[in-house]
């Protein structure tokens, strides 16, 4: 009703950026992402978000919704420490996958780079989000893109499973 779907708040965050930032823990979190995309939210609008993911990492000043989604959902989309996903969490995973696929289907750039040159695949490897990496590769993500530090997604992978996937 007149709200600008791609408007930014004082911090430079779009509504879609805010929705993907927290992660998908309930069905309505995924529904909100899908709703914003259906109403015309730009899945490639860089938005302000200052964060540093690890020691020695450069500060990300501007991120893309798909990249931030991959980081925020590494817990909901994957098994942790050898434990299977609990039945109650299975729905979180399904909803997160649905929201991620909606981002991709609405045109989120698989190879879009943030302010430090990282693609969603770099972030999937760095965050250990194996499920997201599989989806990205199935959607055409390129394993050989380098970030501003000259690193490939493979350079950030730590688990044997992720390394094998990225070596493909």
N, C-alpha and C positions, 0 to 999 in steps of 0.2 A: 504494500500500500504506500509506495513512494520511497521506501528505504533503498539506498544504493547498495546493491548486492555485492559490489566489489569495492565499496568504500573502506577506508582505513581509519582506525582510531588514532589517538594521539601518539601511540607507540608505533604506528605503522602496520598494525595487524588487521587483516581482512577477516570477515566472518568465517570464511572457509579455513583460513589459517588458524583461527582460534579453535575451530571444531576439530581439526586434525592434531592439534598440539597436545591434547590431553590423552589421547588413546581411546580405543573402543572397548569399553568394559560392559556396556549394556546395549541392547538392541536399539534403543533410542539414540545412542551416540552414532551408530552407523546410519540410522534413519536421517539424522540431522545432516550428515555429510551428503547423503544421496539427495535430500531435499534441496540443499543449497546448490548442488550441481544442476539439478533439474530446473531451478529458478534462474540459472545463468551465471553462477559463480565461476570465475575464471580459474581453472585448475592449474594455470601456469603463472598466476600473479605472484611475483616475489613479494614477500612481506617482511617487515622488521621483526627480528627475533634475536637478541644477542645471547649466544651461548657458546660454550667451549665443551666439547664432548670428552676429551681426555687430556691428561697432562701433556704439555708441549704442543697441543693442537692449536691452530690459529682460531681466532674468534669468528664465528659465523655471524655476519651482520644482517644478511638477507637470505631467506630460505624459500624453497618451493613447497607447496602443499604435499606433493607425493614424497619428497625427501623427508619432511618432518613426520609424515604419517608412518613411514618405514621405521624411523627411530622410535616413535612413541608407541608402536605396537609390537616391538620385539618380544615383549613378555606375553602378550595375549595370543600371539600367533604361533608360539613355539613351546616345545618341551624344555624344561630346565633341569640341569644337573641329573640327567638320566631318568627323571620321573615323567611318567605319562601325564597328559593333560587330564585333570579331574573332570568328571562328567559335567559338573556345573560350569566349568570353564570352556567346555567344548563349544558352547554357544557363543562365547566371546570370540573364539577363533573364527567360527563361521561368519559372524557379523563383521569382524575385521577384514576378512578376505572379501566379503561382499562390498564393503566400503572401498577397499583398495581397487578392486576391479571396476567399481563405478568411476573412480578417479581416472583410471586408465581409459575406460570406454568413453569418457567425456573429454578426452584429449590431453590428459596430463602427459607431458613430455617425458618419456622413459629415459632420455639422455639429457634432460634439463640439468643445468649446473647452477649451484648456489654461489654465494659470494666468495667461497674458497675453492670453487671449481669442482666440487664433488657432485656426482650423480646419485640418484636413488640407489643404484647398485653399490656404490662406494659405502653409502650409509647402511645398507643391508649387511654388507660384510663387516663393517666396523661395529655395528650393534649386535651382530650375531643373529640377525633375523633371516634364518634359512628359508622359511616359508615365503617371505617377501622376495628373496633373491630368486627362488624358483619361478614365481609369478613374473618377475621382471624379465628374466631370461626367456621365458615362454612368450613374452610380449615383444621381444626383439631387443632387449638391452644389450649393449656392447660391452664385452669384458675388457677391452683395451683402452678405454678412455682414461686419461690421466688427470688428476686434480692439480691444483696450483703448486703442490709440493712435488709433483712428478710421480705420484703414487697411483698404482692400479687398484681396483677393488680387491684383487687377490692379496695385495700387500697388507690389507687390514684384516684379512680373514685369520681366525685363530683356531677354529675347530676343524678337525680332519674332514668332517662332512662338508663344511663350507668351502674348504680348500679344494676338495674333489669336484664340487659343483662348479666353482669358478674356473678350474683348469679345463673343465668340460671336454 
